[in-house]
Amino acid sequence: MAAPAHLAEIAQPLSDDPGVLHDGPEGAYAIYRDTWTQLLLLPGADPRGRLVAVIPLDPEMPGRLEALTRLWRSLHGRPVPADTRMTPLQRRRLRLMLQAVDGHTNGASYRDIAIALYGERRVAAEPWKTSPLRDSVIGLVKGGLAVIGGGYLNLLRHRRRP
C-alpha cells in the first residue's frame, strides 16, 4: 500500500519501472522486471511510489515475514536465504508430480511416464503390474492433479504443530 505520511520520508520506491500491471478484484498486481517480483498493490497505491507492506496478524504471519525478508534482501542485492516452506525432497517430488501430470494429460500411459521419469532399464527390471514404480507413478499423477486442483496453496504454508 502507499506509505502513510509519517513513513513517507523513510520508505523508498521499489523501482522506476514496475513493469507489467494487471488489475484484479483485490487491487493492482505489479511485476517488477528487475527482480521478477510480483506484488499486490492495494487500491490507491502507486507502483512507482513509496510503498509499505501490510502483514496480517494471523497464523500465516511468520511465513509472510520470512517472505518479506527474502524480498527485501533481493531488492537490496543481499544474499537471499532459501525458502524453508519446502525441503529439497519435497521440491523434487513436486517436480516429478508435475511431470507425471503433464504426461498423463497428454495421453501417456503410466508405463510411459515411468520410463520418462526413471528410465527404461529400471522400469523393465520388474514385471510392470506388480512394480513399485507403477504405484509410484499412479501416486505422482494423483498428487499432481491434487496440486493443480488447488492443493498448491498448501505449498505456500509452513507446517505447524497441532
Protein Blocks (a to p, Z undefined) as FASTA:
>chain_A
ZZdfklmmmpccfbfblojadddfkbccdddfklopacdddehiafklccdddddddfkl
mmmmmmmmmmmmmmnopacdddfkbcfklmmmmmmmmmmmmmmmnopafklmmmmmnopk
lmmmpcfklgmklmmmmmmmmmmmmmmnopmmmmmpccddZZ
